[in-house]
Amino acid sequence: MDNSVAVSLRNISKRFGATLANDRVSLDIRRGEILSLLGENGSGKTTLMNMISGIYFPDEGQILVNGRETVIRSPRDAIDLGIGMIHQHFKLVDVLTAAENIELGLPGRLNLKQASRKIREICKMYGFEIDPDQKIYEMSVSQKQTVEIVKVLYRGADILILDEPTAVLTPQETEKLFDVLRNMRNDGKAIVIITHKMHEVEAISDRVAILRRGKYIGEKMTKDTNAQEMTNMMVGHTVALNINRPEPVNPKPRIEVRDLTVVDEEGVVKLDHVSFTANSGEVLGVAGISGCGQKELLEAIAGLQVTEPGSSVTYITDEGAREELIGKDPLAIQSMGVSLAFVPEDRLGMGLVGTMDLNDNMMLRSFREGHTVFTDRKAPHEVAEKVVDELAVVTPNLQTPVSRLSGGNVQKVLVGREITTAPSVLLTAYAVRGLDINSSYMIYDLINQQKQKGVAVIYVGEDLDVLLELSDRILVLCGGKVSGIMPSRNAIKSQIGMMMTRVGGREGSEQGSRGGDRDGRT
């Protein structure tokens, strides 16, 4: 197998204003190898790869491709050099077919028949499964990702960079992707994966390179290291890799969902008669492939989603009083005395205002409480200081617009703000998406603290290993329907993965019933 150096970085530095994102980083990317690039949020991983793929230009240092020093000023330059990056957020046109998306932007006359033939040859060579004539909007998330990978291969890339490639895949889809990556590696491709999932690093990579605060810390052959050592190198100190799961203490029904149905503006059923109960003092995990109704579920509970007649979401107090939430907006729900915190999937669209600083984003939760024409800024400032201190948010100061923070730090600001409201119900959508391992464990600890305070936590997650460790029960959604609810201690990862795609759904539902009542209450 050819293990020659495909890309060599020499003393690469990149600054954004006063922030030094990469500090004289030197790193080799080799052919016939899968390299995992690890580091905490803000360590400079994506910035470094963005310079190889032509999105950013280094301030200092050299990039050598196939042994020759080169200047990469644009993604076009990168692809001409055989470098392709598959981003976490897909860049596809939904109304076009796979073949049309793959051909889009290429010079010359469009020949879809010839393009489809070449796409099928690539798929056969590496084990991809896509139909070149299928529209993007008809595809699953994993199929869309496949189109993105085939697109860069179609353009001649033999150096591939994948940013969080398994973020929204089921275990079965992840294993299929890994099989394809191994086939590409065996064909001599150079592959870089940016990921925070240690078990995947151990499963797929040959070598690991680690960044910390913009600096290159070192590298290890994957077979010669383990998750604990890699984490310690990333963080700079020992981190316990155990998610605590305290037993629920005297759980009581807090949120009762009955026949919840949501239909979007195009008439597509997003939730189909969903029923379950979330208890105080427990974490109810929600599993499902992307777009299976998780977003609509949390928004309906929070008063942000229009529901169909017959839908019911009931809030139950400790004394047993019942309040119907359907038909009420968030402000009306709050005025009823229902303390509900919501960490949405869209951090800067629904959760925070990117152009506002940390102080003002904290104030969004309390500005209506003022009794004069002047807004109280002292309390939000104190909350901002507390969140930054306790969650180790990396920011120049509290006056920095949150849009200038890394994705992980934005998430910490949002989660911290919501938890400081002392909620009785906490709704979280992908609370640790994009967070490094150290920050993720901070969030897990915060969720467990809320649980021990008697909060009903509904946790939508994408990492099934985490869901199994953190949750007390797991609700599985597939196509907007509940395909099962089960105690997490009895759950099997592969079974949940099958239930997420409807396979084995009946068996999962029966297991959920055996674990409790028809809602799966334990």
N, C-alpha and C positions, 0 to 999 in steps of 0.2 A: 504493500500500500504506500502511495506517495504521501510523505509527511513533510514535504518542503514548505517553506514559509510563503504563505499567500499574501499576507499584509503584515508589515512591520511598522509599528509606531515608535518614534524616537523623541522622547522629551516633549510630548504634546502638552500644551497649556491652553486653557480657554477661560476668559474672564467675562462676566456679565456685570458691568459697573464695578462695584467694590467686591463682588463675590468671585472668588477663584474656584471655578467649577472643576477644572482639571489642572493638576500641578505637576508638570514634567513627567507625564506618564509614558512609560515604555512597555510595549507589549507585542508579542508575536501571535498571529493567527495562522494556523497550519492547515494544510490540505489533509483530507482523510481523517479529520478529527472534529469532535463536537466539544466546543469550549463553552463552559458556563461562566458568565460574568456576574459576580456577586458584589453586593455592597448595600449599605443602609440607604434610605431615602436621602437624596441630596449628595450622594457620594460621587456622582459624576458618570455613572454607567451609560445612561441614555445619551448624555451630552457627548461622550467619547465616541459612541457608535454613530451618532448623528454627524460627526465630522468625517467619518469614513464613508457615510452614505450621501454626503454632499449637502446636508441641510445646514450645518454650521461650518465655519472656516476657522481653523486653529489660529490662535494669536502667536504661538511659538511652536517650534518643533517640525519634524519631518514625517511624511507618510510615504512608505515604500510599498508598491504593489508589484509582486513578482520580481522583487529585487531592484526595481527602478524607482527612484524618487519621482513623485508625481504631485500635481496640484489638483485637488478635487473641489471645484467651486459650485457644483450643483448636482442634484440627483441624476441628471443626464450624464454628467462626467462620470459619476460612480457606476452607472449601468454600462457605460462604454468600457469601463475597466473590469466588468464582470462582477460588480458588487450590487446586491439587492437587499433592501431592508423591508421586512414585513412588520408593520406597526400594529400596536395593540388595537387601535381603532381603524377599522377597514376603510379603504378609499375606493369604494365601488359605486357604480350607478345602478340603482335598484331595478329600473325599468329595462335595462339592457341584459342580454344573455351573458353567460360566462365568456364565450368566445369574443363577443363585442367588447367586453370590459378588458380582456387580455390584449386585444388589438388596439384599444383606444390610445391615441397619442403617438402611435408608431407612424413613421413616414411611409409613403407609397400608397398604392391603391388597395382598398380593402377587399380581400378574397376570403370570405367566411368559410367556404368549403375547404380551402387549403389550410386555413387556420385551425379548423376543427380537427383535421387529420393530424396536424402537428401536435395539438393539445392532447389528443388520444395517445399519441406515441409517447409523450412525456409521462402521462398518467400510467401507461403500461410499464414503462421503464422503472418507475419508483413506487408504484402501488397506490397512486391516488385514485379516488372514485368520484368523478364529477361528469356531468353531461354538458358538453360545450353549448348545447342549444337551450339549456334551462335558464329561465330568468332568475336574476339575483334575488328578487323578492320572494321567490318560491323556495329558496334554499335555507337549510339550517345554518347555524353559526359555524359549525365545523366545515360545511361545504363552502361557505364564503371564505373562510380562512384558506381552504385548499385553493380556491381561485387566486387569492393573493400570492400564494407560494408559486403556483404554476405560472402566474403572470411574470414573476422575476426570472424563473427558469426559461420561459419562452423568449425572454429578451437576452438570454445568453449568460445569466448570472451563474457563477460557480463559487461565489463567496456570499453566503446568506446570513443575515442577522435577523433574529426573531425576538421581538420584545414582548414578554409575558404571553407566550403562544398558547398556554393552556388555561388562561384565566376564565374562560366561559365554556370549557369542554367537560363532558362527562368522563368518568374513568375509562370507559370503553373507547371514546373518541380520542382521549389522550394517548392511550396505548397504540391506536392506529397511527396517530401522528408520529409517535416515537419510532414505530416500525418504518415509516417513510423516511424519517430523518436518518435512521441507521442505514437504509438503502442508499441515500444520497451520500452519506459519509463513506460508505464502501465504494462508491463510484468516484471518490476523490474530491468531493466538495469540501470546502471549508465552511464550518457552521458555528455561529455564535448564538447562544441563548441567554437572554436576560430574564431571570426568574427569581422569585423569593421562596419557592417551594423546595425545601431541602431534599425531600424524598424523591423529587423528580430530578434534581441535580445528581443524586446518587444513582438513579436509574438510567439516565440517558447520556451524561457527559463523560468524556475521557479525561479532561483536564479542567481545573477550576482556577480562575484568576480573580483576585479580590482587591476592591478599592475601598478606601476609607477616607472620607472628607477630601475627596479629589485626588488623593495620592494612591499610587500603586503599592499595595502591601506585600504581595507575594502570590505565588501560585503553588498548586499541589496537583499531583495526579489523583484523580478521583478515587481510584482503588486504594490509595495510601492514606486517605483521610476519612473523616466522618462528619456528621451534621454538627456535632458539638464543637469540634475543632474549627470548622469553617465559620460557624457563628461567632466564636470567640475572636477569630481574626477580623471579621467584619466589624464587630462592635468595639473591640479593644479590651474587653473584659469578659468574664464568664457569665453566660446567660442560661438560666434554667429553662430547659425545653419541655416542660411539663405544664399542660393546661389543667388547672385545678377545676374540679367539678363538684362543689359542695352539694350535699343532698338538699332538695327542697324542704323547707321547714313550714309545715302547716299550709300547703298550697290551697288556695281558694279560687274559684272561677272569677276572672277579672274581665276578660273580653270574650263575648259569645257571638260567633259569626254563624248565621243561618241563611242558606240558599243565596249567598252573595253572587250576583251576576253582573258583569260589566260588559258592555258592547261599545266598541270604539266608533268614531265618526264614520268609518267606512263600512260599518255593519259587521265587523269581525268580533266574534265572542272571545273576550280576553279572560274572563272568569265565568265558569259554568256551574252554578249552584254549589258553591264552595261552603262547607260547614265544618267548624271546629271550635274548640274552646282553648283560650290561652289563660293559664293560671298565674296567680301572683306567686312570686318567689321561685319561678322556674324560667328556663330558657327554652323556648319552642323554636327549633331550627326549621327553616324552610329550604328545601332542596328542589332544584329543577333546572333544566337547561335555560339559557337566556331567552327571554321573551315568552315564558310560559305563564305569565300572569303575576309574577312576584311584585312588580312595580305597581300594578293596579290594585293588588291586595292591600299593600301598605297604605297607598293613597286613599283607598276607600275607607279604611279604618281611621285615617287622619282627617277625613272630611274634605279631601281634595279631588275626589273622583265621583262622577255621576254614575249612579247605579240603576239597575232595572227594578221595576215594581216587584215586591215580594222579598227583596233583599233586606237583611237585618244585621246590624252590628250593635250589640248591647254592651254597655259598660256597667259592671256590677261592683258596688261599693263593698267594703268590709262588712257592713251591716246587712247586706243583701238587697239594698235598693237598686233598681234597674233604670238605666237611662239609655234611650235609643239615640244612636249617633248618626244614623242615615238621615240625610236631608239637612244636616247642619254643617256649616263651614268651620274651619279651625278656630276662628274667634268665638263663635257660638259655643263650640265644644269647651273651650277654655273658660268661658263665662259660666258654664254649668258646674265648674269646679273640678272638671276632669283634667288632671295633669298628665298630658301626653307629649312625649318628646319624639321627634322624627328625624332620623338621619337618612335623607334620600340618596338614591343612586347618583343623581346629578348634583354634584357638589356645588359647582359654581352657577348652575342654572336655577335650582330650587333651594339649595341649602344656604349659600352665602352670596354676597354681592362682590364680584371680583374687583371692582374699582374702589370699594370702600376698605378702610383699614381695619385692623383687628378690633380696635375699640368700638367702632361703629357697627361692625358685624355682631358684636356681643349685644349692642344696644337694640338690635332688631327684635330681640326677645322681650324687651322691657319698656320700649319707648311709650307705649300706650298707658303705662302706669303713672305717668307724670300728672300732676294736678294743676300745673301752671303752663304758661306758654313756653316756658323753658324746659328743656329735656335734661334729666339727671344723667350726667356723664361720669360721675364718680364711681357708681356701682358697676357699670359695664367695664370701666377701666380696671377695677379690682378683679373682675371675672377674667378679663383678658390676661392680666398678670398671672393669675392662678393657673389658667390653662397652659400658658407658655411655660411656666415653671414646672408644673407637675407632669406635663406630657412631652417636655423637652422639644418644644416647637422651635425650629431653626428659623429665625427672622432677625433682620437688622434691628428692628424696633417695633413698637406697637402701632406706629403710624404708617407701617408698610402696607400697601394694598395687598389683599390676600392673593390676587391673581399673580403676584410676583413670587409667591412661595412655591416650593415643589409640591407635586400632587399629594405626597404623603403628609406633608405639613399642613396642607389645606384640610385634609381629612381629619387630622388631629384637632385642628381648630373647631371644626364642625361637631365632632363627637364630644369634645370637651364642653362646648357651649350648651349642647342639649342636655348633657348629664348634670350640669350645674343647676338646672331648673328643678331638681328633685322630683322627677316624674313618678307616676304610679304605673305608667305604661311606657316602654321604650321600644320604638320601632326602628330597626336598623337594616339598611340595604347595602350589603357588601362593605361593611364597616372597616375592613382591613384591606380592601382592594388597593393594590399598589404600595402597601406599607411594607417596610423591611421587617425582618423577624423580630427585632427588639421592640419596635413600635407596635407590632401586632400583639405581642404578649402584654404590652401596656393596656391595649384596648380589651383584650380578653380579661385581664384583671379588673378593669373598670366595669365590664359587663357582669362579672361575678359579684362585684361589690354591690351593684344595683340589685341583682338577684337576691343577695343576702339581706337587703333592705326591704324585701317584699315586692319589688317591682316585677311586673309581668314583661318579660323581654321576648320580642319576636325578632329573630335573627335570620335574615336572608343571607345565605352564604354560597360561595362557589367552590370552596375547598371541602370536599367530603370528609377528609381526615379531621379537619378542624370541627366540622359540624358534629361528627361522632364523639369527639372529645369534650366539646363545650356544651352541647345541648342535652337537655333531659329527655325531650321527645323530638322526633323529626317528622315533619309533614312534607310529603313529596307531591309536587305539582307536575302535571304533564298536560300540555295543551289546554291549560286553564281549569283542569279538573283535579280533584284530590285522588291520587292513585294509592295512597296509604298514609297512615299515621302510626308510628311505632315508638316504643321506648328505645332510646339510642343505645343503651347497654346491650340490647338484644339484636341490634341492627348489624347487617353485613354490608360493607361498602359496595361490593359488586351487585348485590340485590337492589340497593338504592339506585345505583347507576342504571339498572335495567328498568326499574319503576319510573325513572325520569324520562324514559323513552317508551313507556307504556308496557314494555315486556315485563311480565311478572307482576303487573299491577294488582291483580286479584289476590295473589298470595300475600302481597304486602298489606293490603287492606285487612285481610283475615288476621294477619299477625298483629296489626294495630288494634283490632277488636279484642284479641286475646290479651293484649297488654292493658286494657282498661275498658271504658264504656265506648259507645259508638263514636265519641269524639277522640278517643285515644287518651282520655285523662287517666293518669296513673294514680 
